[in-house]
Amino acid sequence: MNARQALSLLLLSLLAAASGWLLWLLRDPLPIQVLTGPPRSDYQLTDFSLVVLDEQGRESFAATGPRLARHPYAGTIEVSEPVLTLPERGVEGERVPGQWVARSRLAWVSADAEELRMLREVQVDAPPGARGPARLQSERLDLFPTARQVRSDVAVTASGPGFILDGVGLEADLDSQRFRLLDEVRARYAPPQG
């Protein structure tokens, strides 16, 4: 090998090393390890009872349960085994005796308390003497206390004195006590006991 070939080889080796070093400098940094799982609650309550008021200062709904936890970033609330009560309203929105009572295994409350998602083994009982179904049962019901509405897109059973209705999907207005099952509706006559 002559001097010219050796110098060319040395120059090519230096260029290869320099380009490798530049590529190493320009590489993407290693990803930062991100913690997985839900964030910790900013607070938790045990054996709690609370009343949520609407913009006019009237009771929107009340809740009791063994555990409540607030999400630190979203401001949403998760409640274990809640019992929610919504006051019955008459004409002009005044409160009248009686209340809707909703129970489930779990509930999720939006940050503005405008939406309540009742999850797993949901049961909603109407106030005594209400027109329409006396009880709604499902695996998920979405309650909107200010709008006074209930919705669901899963199987729902609505029952009352003398009837049982099964269907998929529900739209209900609590003030007018109008209920509508949306699909696959089946009705059964169940004579009152007694």
Backbone as JSON, one array per atom type, in Angstrom:
{
  "sequence": "MNARQALSLLLLSLLAAASGWLLWLLRDPLPIQVLTGPPRSDYQLTDFSLVVLDEQGRESFAATGPRLARHPYAGTIEVSEPVLTLPERGVEGERVPGQWVARSRLAWVSADAEELRMLREVQVDAPPGARGPARLQSERLDLFPTARQVRSDVAVTASGPGFILDGVGLEADLDSQRFRLLDEVRARYAPPQG",
  "N": [[0.85, -1.14, 0.0], [0.63, 2.14, -0.89], [1.64, 5.5, 0.08], [-0.25, 7.31, -0.69], [-2.65, 5.82, -0.89], [-2.87, 4.99, 1.77], [-3.24, 7.47, 3.05], [-5.71, 8.2, 1.93], [-7.31, 6.15, 2.94], [-7.11, 6.69, 5.69], [-8.31, 9.22, 5.77], [-10.92, 8.6, 4.9], [-11.67, 6.95, 7.04], [-11.65, 8.82, 9.15], [-13.72, 10.54, 8.27], [-15.92, 8.77, 8.36], [-16.0, 8.23, 11.11], [-16.54, 10.82, 12.06], [-19.06, 11.35, 10.87], [-20.6, 9.37, 12.12], [-20.41, 10.22, 14.77], [-21.78, 12.7, 14.54], [-24.34, 11.79, 13.83], [-24.99, 10.45, 16.19], [-25.15, 12.64, 17.93], [-27.4, 13.92, 16.89], [-29.5, 12.21, 17.34], [-32.78, 11.07, 18.49], [-33.8, 11.89, 21.78], [-33.91, 9.59, 24.57], [-37.05, 8.21, 25.52], [-38.95, 9.73, 28.14], [-39.68, 8.19, 31.17], [-42.98, 7.52, 31.86], [-45.37, 7.7, 34.39], [-47.72, 5.15, 34.93], [-51.24, 4.5, 35.21], [-54.0, 5.69, 37.23], [-54.1, 9.09, 38.44], [-53.45, 10.18, 41.8], [-56.11, 10.92, 44.05], [-57.16, 14.28, 44.84], [-58.56, 14.68, 47.12], [-60.31, 12.58, 49.48], [-63.34, 11.28, 50.75], [-64.89, 9.58, 53.42], [-67.72, 7.66, 54.39], [-69.69, 9.71, 53.78], [-71.89, 12.57, 53.33], [-73.54, 14.71, 51.2], [-74.86, 17.76, 49.77], [-75.78, 19.09, 46.72], [-76.15, 22.18, 45.18], [-78.14, 24.01, 42.79], [-77.84, 26.65, 40.27], [-79.68, 28.54, 41.15], [-79.66, 28.19, 43.83], [-81.18, 26.15, 44.79], [-81.78, 22.77, 45.89], [-80.09, 20.48, 43.96], [-79.22, 17.81, 43.82], [-78.67, 15.21, 46.25], [-76.2, 13.28, 47.94], [-75.04, 10.24, 49.38], [-72.68, 7.94, 50.78], [-70.16, 5.33, 51.11], [-67.59, 6.05, 50.19], [-65.92, 8.71, 48.57], [-64.11, 10.18, 45.94], [-62.09, 12.68, 44.5], [-60.98, 13.59, 41.27], [-57.79, 14.86, 40.55], [-57.08, 16.5, 38.33], [-59.12, 16.61, 36.38], [-61.33, 17.26, 37.9], [-63.53, 15.71, 38.31], [-65.72, 13.46, 40.07], [-65.7, 10.39, 41.8], [-67.8, 7.97, 43.14], [-68.32, 5.44, 45.48], [-70.72, 2.9, 45.83], [-73.1, 4.66, 45.84], [-75.92, 6.52, 47.14], [-78.18, 8.4, 45.69], [-80.25, 11.24, 45.79], [-82.84, 12.96, 44.2], [-84.71, 15.83, 44.35], [-88.27, 15.98, 44.03], [-89.96, 18.02, 41.73], [-92.47, 20.49, 41.36], [-94.92, 22.37, 39.52], [-93.59, 25.37, 38.14], [-91.15, 24.8, 39.22], [-90.94, 24.58, 42.0], [-90.18, 22.83, 45.04], [-91.69, 19.77, 45.87], [-93.26, 17.39, 48.1], [-91.49, 14.32, 48.38], [-89.08, 12.33, 46.57], [-86.74, 11.35, 44.0], [-84.91, 8.39, 44.12], [-81.77, 7.06, 43.68], [-79.67, 4.27, 43.28], [-76.54, 2.56, 43.09], [-73.61, 0.58, 42.2], [-71.42, 2.12, 41.62], [-70.65, 5.53, 40.92], [-70.16, 8.29, 38.73], [-69.39, 11.67, 38.69], [-69.69, 14.63, 36.89], [-67.41, 17.45, 36.54], [-68.81, 19.86, 36.74], [-71.09, 19.04, 37.95], [-73.32, 18.49, 36.4], [-73.85, 16.14, 35.16], [-74.49, 12.83, 36.03], [-73.26, 9.67, 36.19], [-74.53, 6.64, 36.69], [-73.44, 3.5, 37.55], [-73.35, -0.03, 37.15], [-75.5, -2.35, 38.48], [-77.78, -0.6, 38.76], [-80.46, 1.17, 40.23], [-83.36, 3.03, 40.19], [-85.76, 4.68, 42.01], [-89.03, 5.98, 41.88], [-90.75, 8.85, 43.3], [-93.28, 8.36, 45.88], [-96.52, 7.76, 44.57], [-96.01, 8.7, 42.01], [-96.6, 9.19, 38.48], [-96.39, 6.76, 35.86], [-93.5, 4.56, 35.46], [-92.5, 3.01, 38.5], [-90.04, 2.11, 39.19], [-86.76, 1.99, 37.85], [-84.35, -0.06, 36.32], [-81.01, -0.96, 35.53], [-77.76, -1.43, 33.98], [-76.43, 0.84, 33.51], [-77.22, 4.18, 33.93], [-77.62, 7.51, 32.95], [-77.87, 10.43, 34.66], [-79.21, 13.71, 34.61], [-79.32, 16.21, 36.56], [-79.99, 19.02, 36.58], [-81.29, 19.45, 34.12], [-83.2, 17.61, 34.59], [-83.43, 14.98, 33.56], [-83.13, 11.56, 32.44], [-81.07, 9.19, 30.91], [-80.15, 6.39, 28.85], [-78.24, 3.93, 27.08], [-78.22, 1.26, 27.14], [-79.56, -1.99, 28.13], [-82.68, -1.71, 29.81], [-84.99, -1.95, 32.51], [-88.23, -1.09, 33.21], [-90.56, -0.75, 35.7], [-93.77, -0.95, 37.27], [-96.86, -0.6, 39.12], [-98.52, -3.37, 38.14], [-97.22, -3.71, 35.65], [-94.35, -4.57, 33.61], [-91.73, -3.39, 31.78], [-89.33, -4.04, 29.34], [-86.41, -3.03, 27.63], [-84.07, -1.61, 25.24], [-82.14, 1.16, 25.67], [-83.08, 4.39, 26.85], [-85.03, 7.27, 27.4], [-85.93, 9.79, 29.54], [-88.01, 12.13, 31.23], [-88.0, 13.69, 34.21], [-89.63, 15.65, 35.41], [-92.04, 15.81, 33.87], [-92.61, 13.2, 34.04], [-92.43, 11.39, 31.96], [-91.54, 8.59, 30.1], [-89.51, 6.83, 27.83], [-88.79, 3.94, 26.19], [-86.35, 2.88, 23.9], [-85.7, 0.79, 22.01], [-86.18, -2.66, 21.04], [-88.39, -3.34, 22.72], [-90.27, -4.96, 25.22], [-93.24, -5.97, 26.77], [-94.81, -6.9, 29.84], [-97.54, -8.11, 31.66], [-98.07, -7.74, 35.02], [-99.84, -8.68, 37.59], [-100.86, -6.72, 40.42], [-99.65, -7.48, 43.68], [-101.51, -8.78, 46.37]],
  "CA": [[0.0, 0.0, 0.0], [1.49, 3.32, -0.97], [1.3, 6.58, 1.01], [-1.47, 7.95, -1.16], [-3.75, 4.95, -0.5], [-2.95, 5.03, 3.23], [-3.83, 8.76, 3.41], [-7.12, 8.12, 1.54], [-7.97, 5.27, 3.91], [-7.18, 7.43, 6.96], [-9.3, 10.28, 5.58], [-12.23, 7.95, 4.88], [-11.95, 6.5, 8.41], [-11.99, 10.01, 9.93], [-15.05, 10.99, 7.82], [-16.9, 7.81, 8.87], [-16.11, 8.46, 12.55], [-17.19, 12.12, 12.27], [-20.48, 11.24, 10.53], [-21.21, 8.57, 13.19], [-20.52, 11.08, 15.96], [-22.85, 13.66, 14.27], [-25.61, 11.07, 13.93], [-25.23, 10.19, 17.61], [-25.59, 13.9, 18.52], [-28.71, 14.3, 16.36], [-30.5, 11.17, 17.61], [-33.88, 11.43, 19.38], [-33.5, 11.51, 23.16], [-34.66, 8.46, 25.09], [-38.33, 8.68, 26.07], [-39.03, 9.87, 29.59], [-40.58, 7.2, 31.76], [-44.22, 8.13, 32.31], [-46.08, 6.86, 35.35], [-48.99, 4.65, 34.43], [-52.27, 4.36, 36.22], [-54.7, 6.94, 37.52], [-53.44, 9.94, 39.43], [-54.02, 10.14, 43.14], [-57.17, 11.89, 44.31], [-56.7, 15.36, 45.69], [-59.13, 14.39, 48.44], [-61.25, 11.48, 49.59], [-64.23, 11.33, 51.9], [-65.47, 8.29, 53.77], [-69.02, 7.79, 55.06], [-70.0, 11.12, 53.55], [-73.22, 13.02, 52.93], [-73.4, 16.04, 50.64], [-75.98, 18.32, 49.03], [-75.32, 19.93, 45.62], [-77.15, 23.18, 44.85], [-78.1, 24.51, 41.42], [-77.48, 28.07, 40.17], [-80.65, 29.33, 41.91], [-79.52, 27.86, 45.24], [-82.08, 25.05, 45.16], [-81.14, 21.47, 45.9], [-80.04, 19.78, 42.68], [-79.25, 16.42, 44.26], [-77.92, 14.9, 47.47], [-75.52, 11.98, 47.81], [-74.4, 9.62, 50.54], [-71.98, 6.73, 50.4], [-69.0, 4.98, 51.93], [-66.32, 6.63, 49.72], [-65.95, 9.68, 47.48], [-62.76, 10.61, 45.59], [-62.07, 13.71, 43.45], [-59.85, 13.51, 40.34], [-57.07, 16.12, 40.75], [-56.94, 17.35, 37.15], [-60.4, 16.77, 35.69], [-62.33, 17.79, 38.82], [-64.66, 14.8, 38.4], [-65.83, 12.76, 41.36], [-66.11, 8.99, 41.74], [-68.45, 7.61, 44.39], [-68.58, 4.02, 45.64], [-72.02, 2.53, 46.4], [-73.82, 5.88, 46.18], [-77.37, 6.68, 47.2], [-78.43, 9.77, 45.25], [-81.65, 11.64, 45.83], [-83.19, 14.15, 43.43], [-86.02, 16.26, 44.84], [-89.37, 16.08, 43.08], [-90.32, 19.42, 41.5], [-93.82, 20.7, 40.84], [-95.04, 23.45, 38.55], [-92.74, 26.51, 38.46], [-89.89, 24.32, 39.77], [-90.86, 24.5, 43.46], [-90.04, 21.47, 45.55], [-92.88, 19.15, 46.44], [-92.83, 16.22, 48.87], [-91.05, 13.14, 47.64], [-87.81, 12.46, 45.85], [-86.24, 10.22, 43.24], [-83.78, 7.79, 44.83], [-80.98, 6.24, 42.76], [-78.61, 3.49, 43.91], [-75.72, 1.76, 42.16], [-72.32, 0.17, 42.77], [-70.43, 3.16, 41.37], [-71.16, 6.71, 40.21], [-69.2, 9.28, 38.27], [-70.04, 12.98, 38.66], [-68.89, 15.57, 36.11], [-66.83, 18.54, 37.34], [-69.83, 20.89, 36.99], [-72.22, 18.33, 38.59], [-74.45, 18.49, 35.49], [-74.07, 14.78, 34.68], [-74.19, 11.76, 36.98], [-73.32, 8.35, 35.56], [-74.75, 5.56, 37.64], [-72.86, 2.33, 36.9], [-73.45, -1.37, 37.74], [-76.63, -2.64, 39.37], [-78.45, 0.68, 39.0], [-81.89, 1.12, 40.53], [-83.92, 4.35, 40.47], [-87.13, 4.58, 42.48], [-89.8, 7.22, 41.78], [-91.42, 9.23, 44.55], [-94.59, 7.72, 46.03], [-97.61, 8.37, 43.83], [-95.59, 9.2, 40.7], [-97.18, 8.54, 37.3], [-95.38, 6.04, 35.09], [-92.77, 3.51, 36.18], [-92.08, 3.28, 39.87], [-88.64, 1.7, 39.34], [-85.93, 1.76, 36.67], [-83.18, -0.87, 36.63], [-80.11, -1.08, 34.39], [-76.35, -1.46, 34.33], [-75.94, 2.21, 33.41], [-78.17, 5.26, 33.7], [-77.02, 8.83, 33.05], [-78.81, 11.4, 35.23], [-78.9, 15.11, 34.39], [-80.19, 16.78, 37.58], [-80.5, 20.35, 36.24], [-82.25, 19.25, 33.03], [-84.2, 16.69, 35.12], [-83.57, 13.93, 32.57], [-82.41, 10.3, 32.61], [-80.83, 8.55, 29.61], [-79.34, 5.18, 28.84], [-78.2, 3.27, 25.78], [-78.11, -0.18, 27.39], [-80.82, -2.61, 28.54], [-83.36, -1.06, 30.94], [-86.28, -2.5, 32.92], [-89.09, -0.11, 33.87], [-91.68, -1.49, 36.27], [-94.7, -0.22, 38.1], [-97.99, -1.43, 39.52], [-99.19, -4.09, 37.08], [-96.51, -3.86, 34.38], [-92.9, -4.61, 33.53], [-91.27, -3.09, 30.43], [-87.9, -4.24, 29.11], [-86.0, -2.47, 26.35], [-82.7, -1.12, 25.13], [-82.15, 2.61, 25.52], [-84.12, 5.07, 27.63], [-85.07, 8.73, 27.54], [-86.96, 10.07, 30.54], [-88.09, 13.47, 31.79], [-88.49, 13.47, 35.56], [-90.7, 16.58, 35.76], [-93.29, 15.4, 33.24], [-92.71, 11.78, 34.32], [-92.57, 10.68, 30.68], [-90.46, 7.65, 29.89], [-89.57, 6.21, 26.51], [-87.8, 2.91, 25.87], [-86.04, 3.19, 22.51], [-85.55, -0.32, 21.08], [-86.39, -4.02, 21.54], [-89.28, -3.21, 23.87], [-91.16, -6.07, 25.55], [-94.1, -5.63, 27.91], [-95.44, -8.01, 30.55], [-98.51, -7.74, 32.66], [-97.78, -8.35, 36.32], [-100.9, -8.21, 38.49], [-100.38, -6.28, 41.74], [-99.76, -8.47, 44.76], [-102.33, -8.36, 47.49]],
  "C": [[0.91, 1.22, 0.0], [0.94, 4.41, -0.04], [-0.02, 7.24, 0.61], [-2.69, 7.12, -0.75], [-3.94, 4.96, 1.02], [-3.61, 6.33, 3.69], [-5.32, 8.77, 3.06], [-7.9, 7.26, 2.54], [-8.13, 5.97, 5.25], [-8.24, 8.51, 6.88], [-10.72, 9.72, 5.57], [-12.63, 7.46, 6.28], [-12.35, 7.67, 9.29], [-13.37, 10.54, 9.54], [-16.14, 10.06, 8.35], [-17.1, 8.01, 10.37], [-16.84, 9.77, 12.83], [-18.68, 12.03, 11.95], [-21.22, 10.4, 11.59], [-21.42, 9.39, 14.45], [-21.64, 12.11, 15.76], [-24.22, 12.99, 14.34], [-25.96, 10.77, 15.39], [-25.71, 11.47, 18.3], [-27.01, 14.28, 18.11], [-29.82, 13.28, 16.64], [-31.6, 11.72, 18.52], [-33.5, 11.03, 20.8], [-34.36, 10.32, 23.59], [-35.97, 8.97, 25.69], [-38.28, 8.73, 27.6], [-40.02, 8.85, 30.11], [-41.8, 7.92, 32.33], [-44.88, 7.16, 33.29], [-47.38, 6.4, 34.74], [-49.97, 4.52, 35.57], [-52.9, 5.71, 36.52], [-53.93, 7.78, 38.53], [-54.12, 9.79, 40.78], [-55.09, 11.2, 43.29], [-56.61, 13.06, 45.1], [-57.38, 15.31, 47.05], [-60.09, 13.22, 48.34], [-62.09, 11.7, 50.83], [-64.72, 9.92, 52.17], [-66.74, 8.55, 54.58], [-69.51, 9.23, 54.98], [-71.48, 11.33, 53.24], [-73.03, 14.44, 52.4], [-74.65, 16.44, 49.9], [-75.39, 19.26, 47.99], [-76.46, 20.87, 45.25], [-77.02, 23.61, 43.4], [-77.79, 26.01, 41.44], [-78.44, 28.98, 40.94], [-80.58, 29.05, 43.41], [-80.47, 26.79, 45.72], [-81.3, 23.75, 45.14], [-81.24, 20.81, 44.53], [-80.1, 18.28, 42.94], [-78.46, 16.3, 45.55], [-77.31, 13.52, 47.28], [-74.98, 11.54, 49.15], [-73.68, 8.38, 50.05], [-70.77, 6.48, 51.28], [-67.7, 5.65, 51.48], [-66.56, 7.55, 48.53], [-64.52, 10.11, 47.21], [-62.83, 11.58, 44.42], [-60.81, 13.55, 42.61], [-59.12, 14.86, 40.37], [-57.03, 17.04, 39.54], [-58.29, 17.63, 36.49], [-61.47, 17.38, 36.59], [-63.55, 16.9, 38.93], [-64.61, 14.05, 39.73], [-66.29, 11.33, 41.09], [-66.64, 8.61, 43.11], [-68.71, 6.11, 44.4], [-69.92, 3.83, 46.34], [-72.86, 3.75, 46.8], [-75.32, 5.66, 46.34], [-77.6, 8.15, 46.87], [-79.92, 10.06, 45.34], [-81.8, 12.93, 45.03], [-84.57, 14.58, 43.89], [-87.04, 16.3, 43.71], [-89.71, 17.55, 42.94], [-91.73, 19.48, 40.94], [-93.8, 21.77, 39.76], [-94.19, 24.62, 39.04], [-91.45, 26.08, 39.17], [-89.83, 24.24, 41.28], [-90.8, 23.04, 43.89], [-91.35, 21.0, 46.15], [-92.42, 17.92, 47.22], [-92.46, 15.05, 47.97], [-89.74, 13.4, 46.91], [-87.51, 11.2, 45.08], [-85.03, 9.7, 43.98], [-83.07, 6.83, 43.87], [-79.85, 5.56, 43.53], [-77.83, 2.75, 42.83], [-74.45, 1.34, 42.88], [-71.3, 1.29, 42.67], [-71.12, 4.32, 40.68], [-70.0, 7.6, 39.85], [-69.96, 10.59, 38.15], [-69.13, 13.93, 37.89], [-68.42, 16.72, 36.99], [-67.86, 19.62, 37.65], [-71.1, 20.32, 37.62], [-73.47, 18.36, 37.72], [-74.78, 17.08, 34.98], [-73.63, 13.79, 35.75], [-74.32, 10.44, 36.24], [-73.41, 7.3, 36.64], [-74.35, 4.27, 36.94], [-73.03, 1.08, 37.76], [-74.58, -1.46, 38.78], [-77.38, -1.37, 39.77], [-79.94, 0.45, 39.25], [-82.33, 2.54, 40.88], [-85.38, 4.17, 40.84], [-87.79, 5.95, 42.42], [-90.39, 7.59, 43.13], [-92.77, 8.53, 44.67], [-95.66, 8.5, 45.25], [-97.23, 8.93, 42.46], [-96.32, 8.46, 39.59], [-96.06, 7.8, 36.59], [-94.67, 5.01, 35.94], [-92.38, 3.94, 37.58], [-90.61, 2.95, 40.08], [-88.0, 1.51, 37.97], [-84.73, 0.96, 37.1], [-82.34, -1.04, 35.37], [-78.69, -1.26, 34.9], [-75.71, -0.08, 34.18], [-77.11, 3.15, 33.12], [-77.42, 6.57, 33.88], [-78.09, 9.8, 33.52], [-78.3, 12.81, 34.97], [-79.8, 15.91, 35.33], [-80.76, 18.16, 37.23], [-81.55, 20.24, 35.14], [-83.38, 18.31, 33.45], [-84.5, 15.57, 34.13], [-82.73, 12.71, 32.97], [-82.26, 9.7, 31.21], [-80.01, 7.29, 29.81], [-79.31, 4.64, 27.43], [-77.99, 1.77, 25.93], [-79.48, -0.71, 27.82], [-81.37, -1.96, 29.81], [-84.65, -1.8, 31.22], [-87.01, -1.4, 33.67], [-90.3, -0.87, 34.39], [-92.52, -0.58, 37.14], [-95.84, -1.14, 38.49], [-98.66, -2.06, 38.3], [-98.43, -4.25, 35.77], [-95.0, -3.92, 34.58], [-92.54, -4.39, 32.07], [-89.77, -3.3, 30.36], [-87.58, -3.65, 27.74], [-84.55, -2.07, 26.38], [-82.78, 0.37, 24.85], [-83.33, 3.22, 26.25], [-83.92, 6.56, 27.5], [-86.2, 9.02, 28.5], [-86.85, 11.51, 30.99], [-88.73, 13.34, 33.17], [-89.64, 14.4, 35.91], [-92.03, 16.18, 35.16], [-93.6, 13.93, 33.51], [-93.05, 10.99, 33.06], [-91.32, 9.86, 30.44], [-90.62, 7.03, 28.51], [-88.43, 5.21, 26.38], [-87.6, 2.96, 24.36], [-86.04, 1.99, 21.56], [-85.81, -1.64, 21.8], [-87.29, -4.05, 22.78], [-90.18, -4.44, 23.99], [-91.96, -5.66, 26.79], [-94.68, -6.9, 28.51], [-96.43, -7.44, 31.55], [-98.18, -8.47, 33.94], [-98.84, -7.85, 37.29], [-100.34, -7.81, 39.84], [-100.59, -7.36, 42.79], [-100.71, -7.94, 45.82], [-103.72, -8.62, 47.32]]
}
